[in-house]
């Protein structure tokens, strides 16, 4: 092997290691934060219109209420404007733990029994790659799970 070939191989190795390190940092920075949308929006369901329910830094989450139900959730960044929101569904019940975080509730159901959609979440990703989820019982959502994709929990 000549010197030029060895130099190229070493440069490629350093570049590959740098990319792997950056990828690992990006994955480590991503968190899923789950919020109890029912609790945040409960007092706002009596009046139709858009109501802010949560603020995290420069991000403001607001629900559109129609007929006492959540019709949509919008997120606005103070300088960037509207932020994309995805709608998720799960067939499992959610419960709040002692620290106020939402988790899947344990329940005893036969593996093959379909409970239908239990909860719907609206979620966005902030500039740090953190995902913010707002979970509502499906009964609180105007159009149920229409347009929602299946939520896959972290392993």
MDTraj code that builds the backbone (N, CA, C; nanometers):
import mdtraj as md
import numpy as np

residues = "UNK UNK UNK UNK UNK UNK UNK UNK UNK UNK UNK UNK UNK UNK UNK UNK UNK UNK UNK UNK UNK UNK UNK UNK UNK UNK UNK UNK UNK UNK UNK UNK UNK UNK UNK UNK UNK UNK UNK UNK UNK UNK UNK UNK UNK UNK UNK UNK UNK UNK UNK UNK UNK UNK UNK UNK UNK UNK UNK UNK UNK UNK UNK UNK UNK UNK UNK UNK UNK UNK UNK UNK UNK UNK UNK UNK UNK UNK UNK UNK UNK UNK UNK UNK UNK UNK UNK UNK UNK UNK UNK UNK UNK UNK UNK UNK UNK UNK UNK UNK UNK UNK UNK UNK UNK UNK UNK UNK UNK UNK UNK UNK UNK UNK UNK UNK UNK UNK UNK UNK UNK UNK UNK UNK UNK UNK UNK UNK UNK UNK UNK UNK UNK UNK UNK UNK UNK UNK UNK UNK UNK UNK UNK UNK UNK UNK UNK UNK UNK UNK UNK UNK UNK UNK UNK".split()
xyz = np.array([
    [0.0855, -0.1166, 0.0000],
    [0.0000, 0.0000, 0.0000],
    [0.0901, 0.1230, 0.0000],
    [0.0574, 0.2164, -0.0883],
    [0.1389, 0.3379, -0.0947],
    [0.0864, 0.4418, 0.0049],
    [0.1586, 0.5471, 0.0242],
    [0.1259, 0.6495, 0.1225],
    [-0.0047, 0.7194, 0.0878],
    [-0.0292, 0.7481, -0.0405],
    [-0.1509, 0.8163, -0.0826],
    [-0.2748, 0.7320, -0.0521],
    [-0.2672, 0.6045, -0.0783],
    [-0.3794, 0.5147, -0.0527],
    [-0.4077, 0.5055, 0.0977],
    [-0.3048, 0.4957, 0.1784],
    [-0.3204, 0.4891, 0.3238],
    [-0.3815, 0.6167, 0.3783],
    [-0.3422, 0.7313, 0.3227],
    [-0.3966, 0.8604, 0.3664],
    [-0.5462, 0.8692, 0.3359],
    [-0.5876, 0.8247, 0.2158],
    [-0.7290, 0.8261, 0.1783],
    [-0.8105, 0.7346, 0.2697],
    [-0.7569, 0.6177, 0.2989],
    [-0.8265, 0.5228, 0.3856],
    [-0.8450, 0.5814, 0.5253],
    [-0.7417, 0.6443, 0.5777],
    [-0.7492, 0.7042, 0.7103],
    [-0.8494, 0.8204, 0.7110],
    [-0.8495, 0.9033, 0.6070],
    [-0.9443, 1.0147, 0.5975],
    [-1.0881, 0.9635, 0.5944],
    [-1.1115, 0.8562, 0.5177],
    [-1.2440, 0.7964, 0.5086],
    [-1.2879, 0.7430, 0.6458],
    [-1.1958, 0.6780, 0.7161],
    [-1.2265, 0.6231, 0.8492],
    [-1.2626, 0.7325, 0.9476],
    [-1.1874, 0.8424, 0.9460],
    [-1.2148, 0.9549, 1.0361],
    [-1.3510, 1.0160, 1.0026],
    [-1.3814, 1.0304, 0.8735],
    [-1.5090, 1.0866, 0.8314],
    [-1.6245, 0.9947, 0.8744],
    [-1.6074, 0.8642, 0.8576],
    [-1.7108, 0.7681, 0.8962],
    [-1.7356, 0.7722, 1.0465],
    [-1.6292, 0.7760, 1.1257],
    [-1.6436, 0.7850, 1.2713],
    [-1.7132, 0.9142, 1.3122],
    [-1.6820, 1.0246, 1.2461],
    [-1.7462, 1.1529, 1.2765],
    [-1.8949, 1.1464, 1.2490],
    [-1.9335, 1.0873, 1.1360],
    [-2.0750, 1.0746, 1.1021],
    [-2.1480, 0.9866, 1.2029],
    [-2.0863, 0.8767, 1.2424],
    [-2.1486, 0.7890, 1.3419],
    [-2.1652, 0.8605, 1.4757],
    [-2.0656, 0.9373, 1.5145],
    [-2.0735, 1.0114, 1.6410],
    [-2.1852, 1.1149, 1.6357],
    [-2.1972, 1.1864, 1.5247],
    [-2.3041, 1.2857, 1.5109],
    [-2.4400, 1.2195, 1.5119],
    [-2.4529, 1.1070, 1.4458],
    [-2.5793, 1.0339, 1.4456],
    [-2.6172, 0.9891, 1.5839],
    [-2.5216, 0.9429, 1.6600],
    [-2.5469, 0.9001, 1.7975],
    [-2.5912, 1.0165, 1.8839],
    [-2.5307, 1.1338, 1.8633],
    [-2.5710, 1.2515, 1.9397],
    [-2.7131, 1.2924, 1.9050],
    [-2.7478, 1.2849, 1.7764],
    [-2.8825, 1.3234, 1.7349],
    [-2.9850, 1.2288, 1.7968],
    [-2.9541, 1.0990, 1.8000],
    [-3.0476, 1.0037, 1.8591],
    [-3.0590, 1.0259, 2.0093],
    [-2.9483, 1.0558, 2.0748],
    [-2.9501, 1.0748, 2.2196],
    [-3.0272, 1.2006, 2.2581],
    [-3.0283, 1.3019, 2.1705],
    [-3.0956, 1.4273, 2.2021],
    [-3.2470, 1.4171, 2.1881],
    [-3.2963, 1.3152, 2.1197],
    [-3.4399, 1.3032, 2.0965],
    [-3.5093, 1.2433, 2.2180],
    [-3.6098, 1.3147, 2.2677],
    [-3.6924, 1.2680, 2.3787],
    [-3.8377, 1.2730, 2.3364],
    [-3.9169, 1.1856, 2.3934],
    [-4.0612, 1.1900, 2.3741],
    [-4.1218, 1.2382, 2.5040],
    [-4.1871, 1.3532, 2.4997],
    [-4.2520, 1.4101, 2.6164],
    [-4.4023, 1.3992, 2.5977],
    [-4.4680, 1.3323, 2.6909],
    [-4.6111, 1.3067, 2.6806],
    [-4.6866, 1.3954, 2.7793],
    [-4.7893, 1.4637, 2.7264],
    [-4.8696, 1.5555, 2.8077],
    [-5.0142, 1.5076, 2.8111],
    [-5.0807, 1.5326, 2.9213],
    [-5.2208, 1.4954, 2.9378],
    [-5.3073, 1.6045, 2.8746],
    [-5.3429, 1.5847, 2.7489],
    [-5.4238, 1.6822, 2.6763],
    [-5.5598, 1.7030, 2.7394],
    [-5.6166, 1.5965, 2.7943],
    [-5.7478, 1.6066, 2.8599],
    [-5.7420, 1.7074, 2.9736],
    [-5.6405, 1.6957, 3.0562],
    [-5.6260, 1.7873, 3.1702],
    [-5.5980, 1.9296, 3.1226],
    [-5.5124, 1.9447, 3.0215],
    [-5.4764, 2.0777, 2.9725],
    [-5.5930, 2.1492, 2.9050],
    [-5.6803, 2.0735, 2.8382],
    [-5.7876, 2.1350, 2.7597],
    [-5.9234, 2.1342, 2.8284],
    [-5.9381, 2.0634, 2.9386],
    [-6.0696, 2.0426, 3.0009],
    [-6.1467, 2.1729, 3.0225],
    [-6.0848, 2.2741, 3.0768],
    [-6.1539, 2.3998, 3.1068],
    [-6.1858, 2.4793, 2.9805],
    [-6.1234, 2.4463, 2.8694],
    [-6.1417, 2.5218, 2.7450],
    [-6.2532, 2.4661, 2.6565],
    [-6.3070, 2.3488, 2.6888],
    [-6.4032, 2.2814, 2.6015],
    [-6.5426, 2.3435, 2.6028],
    [-6.5666, 2.4405, 2.6886],
    [-6.6993, 2.5003, 2.7002],
    [-6.7224, 2.6121, 2.5998],
    [-6.6172, 2.6579, 2.5326],
    [-6.6319, 2.7669, 2.4356],
    [-6.5624, 2.7297, 2.3052],
    [-6.6370, 2.7377, 2.1960],
    [-6.5785, 2.7107, 2.0648],
    [-6.4710, 2.8143, 2.0329],
    [-6.3730, 2.7731, 1.9522],
    [-6.2659, 2.8630, 1.9104],
    [-6.1303, 2.8015, 1.9402],
    [-6.0250, 2.8806, 1.9214],
    [-5.8881, 2.8349, 1.9453],
    [-5.8436, 2.8810, 2.0833],
    [-5.7910, 2.7847, 2.1613],
    [-5.7492, 2.8138, 2.2983],
    [-5.6100, 2.7574, 2.3221],
    [-5.5188, 2.8403, 2.3725],
    [-5.3843, 2.7922, 2.4055],
    [-5.3923, 2.7017, 2.5277],
    [-5.3242, 2.5863, 2.5191],
    [-5.3264, 2.4924, 2.6318],
    [-5.1884, 2.4686, 2.6916],
    [-5.0815, 2.5040, 2.6177],
    [-4.9477, 2.4735, 2.6686],
    [-4.8451, 2.5601, 2.5974],
    [-4.7417, 2.5959, 2.6706],
    [-4.6286, 2.6671, 2.6109],
    [-4.5009, 2.6001, 2.6570],
    [-4.4117, 2.5731, 2.5620],
    [-4.2800, 2.5190, 2.5929],
    [-4.1789, 2.6036, 2.5169],
    [-4.1093, 2.6884, 2.5885],
    [-4.0159, 2.7797, 2.5238],
    [-4.0903, 2.8697, 2.4278],
    [-4.0485, 2.8710, 2.3018],
    [-4.1111, 2.9552, 2.1999],
    [-4.2251, 2.8850, 2.1267],
    [-4.2614, 2.7643, 2.1727],
    [-4.3676, 2.6873, 2.1095],
    [-4.4973, 2.7022, 2.1887],
    [-4.6061, 2.7340, 2.1183],
    [-4.7373, 2.7503, 2.1798],
    [-4.8330, 2.6495, 2.1173],
    [-4.8901, 2.5617, 2.1999],
    [-4.9864, 2.4622, 2.1520],
    [-5.1268, 2.5118, 2.1851],
    [-5.2163, 2.5034, 2.0856],
    [-5.3538, 2.5485, 2.1037],
    [-5.4488, 2.4486, 2.0395],
    [-5.5644, 2.4310, 2.1023],
    [-5.6661, 2.3423, 2.0466],
    [-5.7769, 2.4245, 1.9827],
    [-5.8314, 2.3709, 1.8731],
    [-5.9544, 2.4242, 1.8146],
    [-6.0678, 2.3437, 1.8738],
    [-6.1636, 2.4124, 1.9360],
    [-6.2766, 2.3459, 1.9999],
    [-6.4021, 2.3739, 1.9185],
    [-6.4775, 2.2667, 1.8912],
    [-6.6069, 2.2776, 1.8223],
    [-6.7054, 2.1847, 1.8926],
    [-6.8139, 2.2419, 1.9408],
    [-6.9167, 2.1613, 2.0050],
    [-6.8691, 2.0839, 2.1259],
    [-6.7745, 2.1382, 2.1996],
    [-6.7255, 2.0736, 2.3213],
    [-6.6213, 1.9660, 2.2980],
    [-6.5726, 1.9544, 2.1737],
    [-6.4703, 1.8539, 2.1421],
    [-6.3515, 1.9194, 2.0740],
    [-6.2368, 1.8521, 2.0822],
    [-6.1145, 1.9010, 2.0181],
    [-6.1218, 1.8670, 1.8696],
    [-6.1193, 1.9687, 1.7857],
    [-6.1245, 1.9494, 1.6410],
    [-5.9849, 1.9417, 1.5809],
    [-5.8881, 2.0066, 1.6439],
    [-5.7500, 2.0066, 1.5936],
    [-5.6587, 2.0647, 1.7004],
    [-5.5301, 2.0416, 1.6834],
    [-5.4290, 2.1031, 1.7683],
    [-5.3309, 2.1724, 1.6745],
    [-5.2973, 2.2958, 1.7062],
    [-5.2029, 2.3739, 1.6270],
    [-5.0854, 2.4123, 1.7154],
    [-4.9679, 2.4179, 1.6556],
    [-4.8494, 2.4622, 1.7278],
    [-4.7876, 2.5763, 1.6491],
    [-4.7590, 2.6850, 1.7206],
    [-4.6987, 2.8024, 1.6594],
    [-4.5678, 2.8338, 1.7307],
    [-4.4633, 2.8554, 1.6520],
    [-4.3350, 2.8996, 1.7045],
    [-4.3336, 3.0518, 1.6959],
    [-4.2809, 3.1178, 1.7972],
    [-4.2858, 3.2644, 1.8030],
    [-4.2205, 3.3330, 1.6839],
    [-4.1168, 3.2740, 1.6263],
    [-4.0510, 3.3385, 1.5121],
    [-4.0663, 3.2616, 1.3813],
    [-4.0889, 3.1300, 1.3894],
    [-4.0977, 3.0468, 1.2686],
    [-4.2401, 3.0258, 1.2192],
    [-4.3393, 3.0625, 1.2974],
    [-4.4789, 3.0449, 1.2569],
    [-4.5310, 2.9055, 1.2869],
    [-4.6247, 2.8582, 1.2030],
    [-4.6902, 2.7286, 1.2242],
    [-4.5912, 2.6131, 1.2122],
    [-4.6040, 2.5163, 1.3014],
    [-4.5195, 2.3969, 1.3051],
    [-4.6064, 2.2768, 1.2669],
    [-4.5503, 2.1860, 1.1898],
    [-4.6235, 2.0662, 1.1467],
    [-4.6617, 1.9809, 1.2673],
    [-4.7846, 1.9305, 1.2640],
    [-4.8377, 1.8454, 1.3706],
    [-4.8847, 1.7140, 1.3083],
    [-4.8527, 1.6026, 1.3746],
    [-4.9001, 1.4711, 1.3318],
    [-5.0031, 1.4205, 1.4315],
    [-5.0932, 1.3370, 1.3801],
    [-5.1979, 1.2799, 1.4647],
    [-5.1725, 1.1302, 1.4793],
    [-5.1719, 1.0835, 1.6044],
    [-5.1450, 0.9430, 1.6356],
    [-5.2649, 0.8812, 1.7074],
    [-5.2718, 0.7496, 1.7049],
    [-5.3747, 0.6773, 1.7799],
    [-5.3105, 0.5569, 1.8468],
    [-5.3729, 0.5127, 1.9546],
    [-5.3292, 0.3904, 2.0211],
    [-5.4523, 0.3161, 2.0697],
    [-5.4401, 0.1855, 2.0746],
    [-5.5483, 0.1000, 2.1229],
    [-5.5318, 0.0686, 2.2714],
    [-5.4333, 0.1299, 2.3322],
    [-5.4069, 0.1044, 2.4733],
    [-5.4443, 0.2259, 2.5567],
    [-5.4825, 0.2009, 2.6803],
    [-5.5169, 0.3094, 2.7719],
    [-5.3894, 0.3765, 2.8229],
    [-5.4005, 0.5048, 2.8527],
    [-5.2891, 0.5816, 2.9065],
    [-5.3225, 0.6175, 3.0514],
    [-5.2204, 0.6323, 3.1338],
    [-5.2388, 0.6717, 3.2732],
    [-5.1253, 0.7652, 3.3125],
    [-5.1516, 0.8493, 3.4114],
    [-5.0520, 0.9440, 3.4578],
    [-4.9818, 0.8862, 3.5803],
    [-4.8466, 0.8917, 3.5794],
    [-4.7745, 0.8414, 3.6963],
    [-4.7585, 0.9528, 3.7995],
    [-4.6924, 0.9228, 3.9100],
    [-4.6782, 1.0183, 4.0204],
    [-4.6043, 1.1453, 3.9798],
    [-4.5169, 1.1368, 3.8790],
    [-4.4418, 1.2550, 3.8347],
    [-4.5172, 1.3345, 3.7287],
    [-4.6396, 1.2917, 3.6948],
    [-4.7201, 1.3650, 3.5986],
    [-4.6988, 1.3239, 3.4543],
    [-4.6164, 1.2208, 3.4309],
    [-4.5921, 1.1739, 3.2948],
    [-4.6973, 1.0727, 3.2540],
    [-4.7352, 1.0747, 3.1261],
    [-4.8306, 0.9761, 3.0766],
    [-4.7577, 0.8516, 3.0325],
    [-4.8123, 0.7379, 3.0688],
    [-4.7570, 0.6075, 3.0338],
    [-4.8716, 0.5159, 2.9961],
    [-4.8394, 0.4057, 2.9313],
    [-4.9418, 0.3056, 2.9066],
    [-4.9866, 0.2468, 3.0394],
    [-5.1180, 0.2359, 3.0571],
    [-5.1724, 0.1734, 3.1779],
    [-5.1666, 0.0225, 3.1595],
    [-5.1466, -0.0477, 3.2679],
    [-5.1498, -0.1940, 3.2565],
    [-5.2954, -0.2367, 3.2609],
    [-5.3290, -0.3327, 3.1799],
    [-5.4657, -0.3833, 3.1804],
    [-5.4644, -0.5295, 3.1410],
    [-5.5660, -0.6018, 3.1864],
    [-5.5768, -0.7444, 3.1597],
    [-5.6819, -0.7655, 3.0509],
    [-5.6378, -0.7865, 2.9292],
    [-5.7274, -0.8079, 2.8163],
    [-5.6692, -0.9219, 2.7344],
    [-5.7556, -1.0053, 2.6812],
    [-5.7081, -1.1130, 2.5941],
    [-5.6309, -1.0527, 2.4785],
    [-5.5221, -1.1162, 2.4384],
    [-5.4339, -1.0635, 2.3344],
    [-5.5074, -1.0353, 2.2036],
    [-5.6102, -1.1131, 2.1716],
    [-5.6757, -1.0952, 2.0429],
    [-5.7975, -1.0030, 2.0479],
    [-5.8275, -0.9444, 2.1618],
    [-5.9428, -0.8551, 2.1730],
    [-5.9033, -0.7138, 2.1308],
    [-5.9766, -0.6567, 2.0341],
    [-5.9487, -0.5216, 1.9867],
    [-6.0389, -0.4242, 2.0612],
    [-5.9790, -0.3351, 2.1367],
    [-6.0555, -0.2363, 2.2119],
    [-6.0934, -0.1165, 2.1258],
    [-6.0424, -0.1089, 2.0034],
    [-6.0633, 0.0094, 1.9221],
    [-5.9692, 0.1191, 1.9704],
    [-5.9776, 0.2328, 1.9096],
    [-5.8891, 0.3429, 1.9490],
    [-5.9306, 0.3953, 2.0856],
    [-5.8363, 0.4013, 2.1756],
    [-5.8601, 0.4508, 2.3112],
    [-5.8164, 0.5963, 2.3266],
    [-5.6980, 0.6285, 2.2732],
    [-5.6415, 0.7627, 2.2862],
    [-5.5906, 0.8124, 2.1521],
    [-5.5961, 0.9447, 2.1363],
    [-5.5442, 1.0115, 2.0176],
    [-5.4462, 1.1179, 2.0657],
    [-5.3343, 1.1296, 1.9956],
    [-5.2348, 1.2314, 2.0298],
    [-5.2072, 1.3186, 1.9095],
    [-5.1795, 1.4439, 1.9370],
    [-5.1261, 1.5356, 1.8375],
    [-4.9828, 1.5626, 1.8817],
    [-4.8885, 1.5594, 1.7881],
    [-4.7478, 1.5732, 1.8261],
    [-4.6719, 1.6609, 1.7276],
    [-4.5688, 1.7264, 1.7789],
    [-4.4775, 1.8033, 1.6952],
    [-4.3354, 1.7767, 1.7420],
    [-4.2402, 1.8138, 1.6582],
    [-4.0982, 1.7980, 1.6902],
    [-4.0374, 1.9374, 1.6997],
    [-3.9691, 1.9648, 1.8112],
    [-3.9078, 2.0968, 1.8273],
    [-3.7709, 2.1026, 1.7594],
    [-3.7066, 2.2171, 1.7660],
    [-3.5792, 2.2373, 1.6959],
    [-3.4646, 2.1513, 1.7497],
    [-3.4817, 2.0921, 1.8681],
    [-3.3802, 2.0041, 1.9250],
    [-3.4081, 1.8570, 1.8958],
    [-3.5141, 1.8299, 1.8205],
    [-3.5497, 1.6927, 1.7885],
    [-3.6366, 1.6254, 1.8939],
    [-3.6804, 1.7006, 1.9947],
    [-3.7681, 1.6456, 2.0976],
    [-3.9113, 1.6419, 2.0469],
    [-3.9798, 1.5316, 2.0755],
    [-4.1185, 1.5170, 2.0331],
    [-4.2102, 1.5468, 2.1511],
    [-4.3099, 1.6304, 2.1262],
    [-4.4076, 1.6670, 2.2287],
    [-4.5419, 1.6081, 2.1879],
    [-4.5996, 1.5224, 2.2730],
    [-4.7259, 1.4553, 2.2458],
    [-4.8330, 1.5072, 2.3415],
    [-4.9524, 1.5337, 2.2891],
    [-5.0671, 1.5749, 2.3683],
    [-5.1747, 1.4681, 2.3495],
    [-5.1986, 1.3880, 2.4543],
    [-5.2892, 1.2726, 2.4469],
    [-5.4275, 1.3089, 2.4979],
    [-5.5289, 1.2647, 2.4228],
    [-5.6691, 1.2864, 2.4577],
    [-5.7443, 1.1539, 2.4458],
    [-5.8412, 1.1283, 2.5347],
    [-5.9285, 1.0127, 2.5126],
    [-6.0013, 1.0354, 2.3793],
    [-6.0223, 0.9314, 2.3027],
    [-6.0809, 0.9457, 2.1694],
    [-6.2184, 1.0138, 2.1758],
    [-6.2898, 0.9997, 2.2870],
    [-6.4214, 1.0627, 2.3005],
    [-6.4137, 1.2151, 2.3001],
    [-6.2973, 1.2710, 2.3305],
    [-6.2806, 1.4169, 2.3326],
    [-6.2482, 1.4737, 2.1945],
    [-6.2217, 1.3867, 2.0977],
    [-6.1790, 1.4312, 1.9651],
    [-6.2993, 1.4338, 1.8718],
    [-6.3182, 1.5437, 1.8013],
    [-6.4326, 1.5610, 1.7135],
    [-6.4394, 1.4553, 1.6047],
    [-6.3284, 1.4270, 1.5403],
    [-6.3294, 1.3296, 1.4308],
    [-6.2575, 1.2007, 1.4683],
    [-6.2559, 1.1678, 1.5978],
    [-6.1965, 1.0427, 1.6450],
    [-6.0565, 1.0207, 1.5935],
    [-6.0328, 0.9027, 1.5382],
    [-5.8981, 0.8712, 1.4924],
    [-5.8804, 0.8911, 1.3417],
    [-5.9713, 0.9627, 1.2765],
    [-5.9595, 0.9891, 1.1329],
    [-5.8257, 1.0559, 1.1022],
    [-5.7517, 0.9962, 1.0117],
    [-5.6229, 1.0521, 0.9709],
    [-5.5082, 1.0250, 1.0661],
    [-5.5339, 0.9512, 1.1732],
    [-5.4297, 0.9225, 1.2720],
    [-5.3507, 0.7993, 1.2314],
    [-5.2210, 0.8016, 1.2595],
    [-5.1369, 0.6858, 1.2351],
    [-5.1098, 0.6146, 1.3679],
    [-5.0794, 0.4867, 1.3608],
    [-5.0577, 0.4077, 1.4822],
    [-4.9329, 0.4561, 1.5557],
    [-4.9461, 0.4805, 1.6859],
    [-4.8336, 0.5219, 1.7686],
    [-4.7509, 0.3984, 1.8041],
    [-4.6193, 0.4103, 1.7876],
    [-4.5280, 0.3027, 1.8229],
    [-4.4442, 0.3531, 1.9419],
    [-4.4636, 0.2935, 2.0597],
    [-4.3890, 0.3400, 2.1774],
    [-4.2403, 0.3074, 2.1657],
    [-4.1600, 0.3799, 2.2446],
    [-4.0170, 0.3517, 2.2487],
    [-3.9969, 0.2148, 2.3097],
    [-3.8931, 0.1474, 2.2672],
    [-3.8645, 0.0150, 2.3235],
    [-3.8010, 0.0283, 2.4584],
])
top = md.Topology()
chain = top.add_chain()
for i, resn in enumerate(residues, 1):
    res = top.add_residue(resn, chain, resSeq=i)
    for name in ("N", "CA", "C"):
        top.add_atom(name, md.element.get_by_symbol(name[0]), res)
traj = md.Trajectory(xyz[None], top)
